[in-house]
């Protein structure tokens, strides 16, 4: 009989989050402005940003992947959820769920970028 495999065996923190976009140039400019950095990798179908602890890759939408909230939400840690929501909303993002403080003391907000991708913002408990 096979032994159950531990869910944690060899699984590390997420190293790269992909967002799929219809207009790679527009999405690259938008994320560069919000993140304050330029992509470290550029190719015909994708760009990649190096962020603390992970990479963010913007990839042209195609027959396999399209933008949109479909059940998976990457949460990015920020120092102030409300300030980040306000600033990013001024540039076309919209609050999807929250902001709210949950039982752990974390402040969370799910947002949609102007390209239809869902992402989360997380502020650690005070």
C-alpha positions as CSV (number, residue, x, y, z in Angstrom):
1,X,0.0,0.0,0.0
2,X,1.3,3.5,-0.9
3,X,2.1,5.8,2.0
4,X,0.4,9.2,1.9
5,X,2.8,11.9,0.8
6,X,3.1,15.0,3.0
7,X,1.7,18.0,1.4
8,X,4.7,20.0,2.5
9,X,7.3,17.6,1.0
10,X,9.5,19.7,-1.3
11,X,6.9,22.5,-1.6
12,X,8.3,26.0,-1.1
13,X,6.8,29.4,-1.2
14,X,5.4,30.6,-4.5
15,X,8.2,31.8,-6.7
16,X,6.4,33.2,-9.6
17,X,2.8,34.5,-10.1
18,X,1.4,34.8,-13.7
19,X,-1.2,37.3,-14.7
20,X,-2.6,36.9,-18.2
21,X,-3.4,40.1,-20.1
22,X,-4.8,41.1,-23.5
23,X,-2.5,44.0,-24.0
24,X,1.0,43.2,-22.8
25,X,2.4,46.7,-23.4
26,X,-0.4,48.5,-21.5
27,X,-0.2,46.0,-18.6
28,X,3.6,46.3,-18.4
29,X,3.4,50.1,-18.2
30,X,0.6,49.9,-15.6
31,X,2.5,47.4,-13.4
32,X,5.8,49.2,-13.8
33,X,4.2,52.4,-12.5
34,X,2.5,50.7,-9.6
35,X,5.5,48.6,-8.5
36,X,8.1,51.3,-9.2
37,X,10.3,48.9,-11.1
38,X,10.9,47.8,-14.7
39,X,10.7,44.2,-15.8
40,X,13.9,42.2,-15.6
41,X,12.9,40.0,-18.5
42,X,11.1,40.9,-21.7
43,X,10.0,38.5,-24.4
44,X,7.5,38.7,-27.2
45,X,4.8,37.1,-25.1
46,X,5.8,38.0,-21.5
47,X,7.6,40.3,-19.1
48,X,8.8,39.4,-15.6
49,X,9.3,41.6,-12.6
50,X,11.6,40.6,-9.7
51,X,9.8,41.4,-6.4
52,X,10.9,40.5,-2.8
53,X,10.4,36.8,-2.4
54,X,8.7,36.1,-5.8
55,X,8.5,37.1,-9.5
56,X,5.4,38.6,-11.2
57,X,5.1,37.5,-14.8
58,X,2.6,39.2,-17.2
59,X,1.9,36.9,-20.1
60,X,-0.2,37.6,-23.2
61,X,-3.6,35.9,-23.0
62,X,-3.9,32.9,-25.3
63,X,-6.0,29.9,-26.0
64,X,-4.9,28.3,-22.8
65,X,-5.1,31.1,-20.3
66,X,-7.3,34.2,-20.0
67,X,-7.4,37.0,-17.4
68,X,-10.1,36.9,-14.8
69,X,-10.9,35.9,-11.2
70,X,-11.3,32.1,-11.3
71,X,-10.6,30.9,-7.8
72,X,-7.0,31.5,-7.1
73,X,-5.9,34.7,-5.3
74,X,-2.2,35.5,-4.8
75,X,-1.9,37.9,-1.8
76,X,1.0,40.4,-1.8
77,X,2.1,41.8,1.5
78,X,2.0,45.6,1.9
79,X,2.5,47.9,4.8
80,X,-0.9,49.6,4.5
81,X,-3.7,47.9,2.7
82,X,-6.0,50.9,2.7
83,X,-3.4,53.3,1.3
84,X,-2.4,50.8,-1.4
85,X,-6.1,50.2,-2.3
86,X,-6.7,54.0,-2.6
87,X,-3.5,54.6,-4.7
88,X,-4.1,51.7,-7.1
89,X,-7.8,52.5,-7.4
90,X,-6.8,55.9,-8.7
91,X,-5.0,54.1,-11.6
92,X,-7.9,51.7,-12.6
93,X,-7.8,48.9,-10.1
94,X,-11.1,48.1,-8.3
95,X,-11.8,46.6,-4.9
96,X,-13.4,43.2,-5.5
97,X,-13.8,42.0,-1.8
98,X,-12.8,44.2,1.2
99,X,-10.8,45.8,2.5
100,X,-11.6,44.1,5.8
101,X,-9.8,42.9,8.9
102,X,-10.1,39.2,9.5
103,X,-10.0,37.1,12.7
104,X,-6.2,36.8,12.5
105,X,-5.8,40.6,12.7
106,X,-4.6,40.7,9.1
107,X,-6.1,43.5,6.9
108,X,-7.0,42.0,3.4
109,X,-8.4,43.2,0.1
110,X,-9.0,41.4,-3.1
111,X,-8.7,43.7,-6.1
112,X,-9.1,43.5,-9.9
113,X,-6.4,45.1,-12.0
114,X,-7.6,47.0,-15.1
115,X,-6.9,43.9,-17.2
116,X,-9.3,41.6,-15.3
117,X,-6.8,39.8,-13.0
118,X,-7.6,39.1,-9.4
119,X,-4.9,39.8,-6.8
120,X,-4.9,40.2,-3.0
121,X,-3.3,42.7,-0.7
122,X,-2.3,41.6,2.8
123,X,-1.3,43.8,5.7
124,X,0.2,41.8,8.7
125,X,-1.5,42.2,12.1
126,X,-0.3,45.2,14.1
